[in-house]
Amino acid sequence: MKIKLNIFFSNSISAHKWGGGEKWMITAARGLKERGHEVTLSGKAHSIFLSKAEEAGLNTLPLNIYADYSPFKIWHTKRILKREKVDVILLNLNKDIRVAGIAARLAKVPVIIARNGIQLFSDKWKHKKTIGLVDGIITNSESIRTAYNDYSWMDKDKTTVIYNGLRMNGAVEPADVHTIWNIPKNHLIFVAAGRLTDQKGFDLLIEATSRINSTAKPFTLLIAGTGKDRNALEKQIADNHLIGKVKLIGFQNNLSTIVKAADYIIMPSRQEGMPNVVMESMALGKPVLAANVNGVPELMDHRRTGYIFEPMKVSAICEAMQFALDHHGSDEISNWGKAAQKHVADHFTLDTMIDRLETYFYEQYGQSNR
């Protein structure tokens, strides 16, 4: 009989931010709770992260980590971890490691794990020191593990790949996006989604949109998300005379309904791990255009389950979008969505992810008790 673990998630992301890492933590926590484990999620008080964790029926604990190596916060967190008798702590940002990770060492938590949805460590002495505080690193793509293992000082067994998983839901009703955002009925719709930050490459996407002559096949681009670059992106849209053609639609709680209504999903990111928006769009059977970053080639097969383009190049985004416009309605593009949906269902289910995660925690816990 498997023992029940007490698992503590620490995520010091800013209160107003919400992204793939936060979504993964809540999904993982729910799955582990359903397996009978005790689960607590900690984060900034009044944060979107904790609010969504509470909506998911999870135990939450406000823990405001702001600065690296904060003595008071380390002492405070150590008391919490000892009181809760935590078996496994899962840490999100490097800041979490340098506060909650140190606290976990002092509290003698058996298993201390960092989870990197994107590449957070580089070949620097300070990151070598940070990695030394954890027993293992979970990432979601082979490309990130390979990058880490290229560091001469890295323990080659320290990083484990556990792919993101999806709960394969039933039918999703598409939103009436043409009416909601006043889009002409003859327009094709591209949708992009993510935090409005440089990492996501929306500035490149807007520039590409400005260069495409879409008179023959007009289209509208919807960008869903919030973030610090919103004002800059709005200015770029106005400067390129794209008001009405490119719309920033803010955070969307029911993004899947918008994805379902789109003709194409496009991801122009400069960096990703295993991008949730791509995986979720594939699961909904939508054709996806994505930059060739990190986990994308592990998830997609070019021109079989989607279209992969060279990252950080406006010209490459233009070519991808023009291909989609020129071949819209073709058998090839229709088949992308069907093949993508099957690929995700076969390889990226939530049950598979939770199985891997639970097994990994048991292995680490067993090693700590030898």
Secondary structure, 3 states (H helix, E strand, C coil): CCCCCEEEEEECCCCCCCCHHHHHHHHHHHHHHHCCCEEEEEECCCCHHHHHHHHCCCEEEECCCCCCCCHHHHHHHHHHHHHHCCCEEEECCHHHHHHHHHHHHHCCCCEEEEEECCCCCCCCHHHHHHHCCCCEEEECCHHHHHHHHCCCCCCCCCEEECCCCECCCCCCCCCCHHHHCCCCCCCEEEEEECCCCHHHCHHHHHHHHHHCCCCCCCEEEEEECCCCCHHHHHHHHHHCCCECCEEEEECCCCHHHHHHHCCEEEECCCCCCCCHHHHHHHHCCCCEEEECCCCHHHHCCECCCEEEECCCCHHHHHHHHHHHHHCCCCHHHHHHHHHHHHHHHHHCEHHHHHHHHHHHHHHHHHHHCC
